[in-house]
Every structure is written in structure tokens, then in C-alpha cells.
Amino acid sequence: MKMKILLQAVLAQVAVLRGLAETTCLPNATRASDRRELVNLLAGESYPIGLWRNADYAAAKLMARVVQIVIQEKLGYKVELKGPGGLSMDGFYALAGCTTPLDGNSRGCGSSVTYVHINVEVWTSAYQNHWDQIQEDFRTWRPKILETWDTTELRLCMFR
């Protein structure tokens, strides 16, 4: 019996070292192998939820990672981190389906599909003119503000 337990422990360690063991952060999490993708019937394809991260600083990384974990482990969807963008307005264009949202000269807008669906830690007031223009220009994929924390003007955005 002790030999069997020892063998199981060794095999578990080998699995972790080889990346075969699945780790989760939350209790009763959806296993990675059971997570679903979004299905786009019009385009005939499926893909993970695209989560845009603004900037490359600690708070942005943390916020995006927490949202990713909750969506994957509690809602059961695959999530792919996108970006990071340098400015909140880069995320606006990514949400609108633009293929090169970081290129201020040509953002690659006009796609019939968007692969970025959520953007966290967004500062719309600093880029109000861009936000308003996107609402006007991209009626199919225009972002929607889902939540606002008034004390900091931080926002969570998604495509409609």
C-alpha cells in the first residue's frame, strides 16, 4: 500500500513538472478541457473570448488576469488575452473589430467580426472624442460600458 501511494505521488509530481496536471485558482472550477468557445454562426467559426489588456503595468495585468480566471473557471469559457494596448482608446478600436488597433494611422477597421470582446480598466473620459466617434462609426461592433466605478472613472467595456 505504501508503495502504491509513493508511486502515485511520484507520478503526480512528474505530471506537474511536465505540465500535464491541471491547476485552477477557484473551487469547483471548470476544467480547461471542458471550457467552451464562442460560436459565430455567420462566420462559421469558433474562438475564445478575447480579453483586451490596456497598458503593461501591474494593475492592468492583475485586473485582466482576475477577469480571465473568473470567466474561465466559473463561466466555463476559454479566454485569450489580447494587447496590451498603450492607451484606452486602443482597446476601443479592438472592441470595434479593428485588426490593428495599435496603429494610430491605420487601425484596420471594417472587419465583419471582432476577436476582442472585453476590455477592463478603461478610461473613457480621457478619450471621449474617440469613444463618441466609435459609437457613431461602428454600430455593429460598438462597445458598451457595463460597469463604472465613479471615484476613478474606471470602466468595464464589452462589444454589444
C-alpha positions in Angstrom: 0.0 0.0 0.0 2.8 2.4 0.9 4.5 1.7 -2.4 1.3 2.4 -4.3 0.9 5.8 -2.5 4.5 6.6 -3.2 4.1 5.7 -6.9 1.0 7.9 -7.2 2.9 10.8 -5.5 5.8 10.4 -7.9 3.5 10.3 -11.0 1.7 13.4 -9.8 4.9 15.3 -9.4 6.0 14.2 -12.9 2.7 15.3 -14.3 3.1 18.7 -12.7 6.6 19.1 -14.0 5.6 18.1 -17.5 2.6 20.5 -17.4 0.1 17.7 -17.6 -1.6 18.4 -14.3 -4.4 21.0 -14.4 -4.3 23.8 -11.8 -7.1 26.1 -11.0 -7.5 29.1 -8.7 -11.1 28.8 -7.7 -13.0 25.9 -6.0 -15.3 23.9 -8.3 -13.6 25.4 -11.3 -14.4 24.3 -14.9 -11.6 22.2 -16.1 -9.6 23.6 -19.1 -10.6 20.7 -21.3 -14.3 21.4 -20.6 -14.3 25.1 -21.4 -16.3 26.3 -24.4 -15.5 28.8 -27.1 -17.8 31.4 -28.6 -19.5 30.2 -31.8 -20.0 32.7 -34.6 -22.6 31.0 -36.9 -22.4 33.7 -39.5 -18.7 33.3 -40.0 -18.7 29.6 -39.4 -16.0 29.6 -36.7 -15.5 29.4 -33.0 -12.9 31.2 -30.9 -12.2 32.1 -27.2 -13.4 35.2 -25.6 -10.9 38.0 -26.4 -9.9 40.0 -23.3 -8.0 43.2 -24.1 -5.5 44.5 -21.6 -4.7 48.2 -21.5 -1.1 49.0 -21.0 1.6 46.8 -19.5 1.6 47.8 -15.8 0.8 45.7 -12.7 -2.8 46.9 -12.1 -3.7 46.3 -15.8 -2.2 42.8 -15.7 -3.8 41.9 -12.4 -7.3 43.1 -13.4 -7.1 41.3 -16.8 -5.9 38.1 -15.1 -8.6 38.1 -12.4 -11.3 38.6 -15.1 -9.8 35.8 -17.2 -9.8 33.4 -14.2 -13.4 34.1 -13.3 -14.6 33.7 -16.9 -12.7 30.5 -17.5 -13.2 28.8 -14.2 -16.7 30.0 -13.2 -18.4 30.7 -16.5 -16.6 27.9 -18.4 -15.3 29.8 -21.4 -11.9 29.9 -22.9 -10.3 33.3 -22.7 -7.4 34.7 -24.8 -5.5 37.8 -23.5 -5.1 40.4 -26.3 -3.0 43.5 -26.4 -1.6 45.1 -24.4 -2.6 48.5 -25.8 -0.8 51.6 -24.8 -4.0 53.7 -24.3 -7.6 53.0 -23.5 -8.6 54.2 -27.0 -6.6 51.3 -28.5 -9.0 49.0 -26.7 -12.0 50.8 -28.1 -10.8 50.1 -31.6 -10.0 46.5 -30.7 -13.6 46.0 -29.4 -14.9 47.5 -32.6 -13.3 44.7 -34.6 -10.3 46.7 -35.9 -7.5 44.4 -36.8 -4.6 46.8 -36.0 -5.9 48.8 -33.1 -2.5 50.0 -32.0 -1.7 51.7 -35.3 -2.9 55.3 -35.0 -2.5 55.8 -38.8 -4.5 52.8 -39.9 -6.4 50.8 -37.3 -7.7 48.2 -39.7 -11.4 48.8 -39.1 -14.2 47.4 -41.1 -14.0 43.7 -40.2 -17.2 41.7 -40.1 -16.1 40.0 -36.8 -14.3 41.1 -33.6 -12.0 38.8 -31.7 -11.8 41.2 -28.7 -14.9 41.1 -26.6 -14.0 42.5 -23.2 -11.8 45.4 -22.1 -11.1 46.1 -18.5 -9.7 49.2 -16.7 -10.8 51.6 -19.4 -10.6 55.4 -19.1 -13.3 56.7 -21.5 -13.4 60.3 -20.2 -9.8 60.9 -21.3 -10.7 59.8 -24.9 -14.3 60.9 -25.1 -14.0 62.1 -28.7 -12.7 58.7 -29.8 -15.4 56.9 -27.8 -18.1 59.0 -29.3 -16.7 58.6 -32.8 -16.6 54.8 -32.4 -20.2 54.7 -31.2 -21.2 56.5 -34.4 -18.9 54.7 -36.9 -19.2 51.1 -35.7 -22.8 50.5 -35.0 -22.4 46.7 -35.4 -19.5 46.2 -33.1 -19.6 49.4 -30.9 -18.5 48.9 -27.3 -20.9 49.2 -24.4 -20.0 50.3 -20.9 -21.1 47.6 -18.5 -19.8 49.0 -15.2 -18.3 52.3 -13.9 -16.5 53.0 -10.7 -17.3 56.7 -10.3 -14.5 57.5 -7.9 -11.8 56.7 -10.5 -13.8 56.7 -13.8 -12.6 53.2 -14.4 -14.9 51.2 -16.8 -15.5 47.7 -18.0 -16.5 47.6 -21.7 -17.8 44.9 -24.0 -19.0 44.8 -27.5 -22.8 44.7 -28.0 
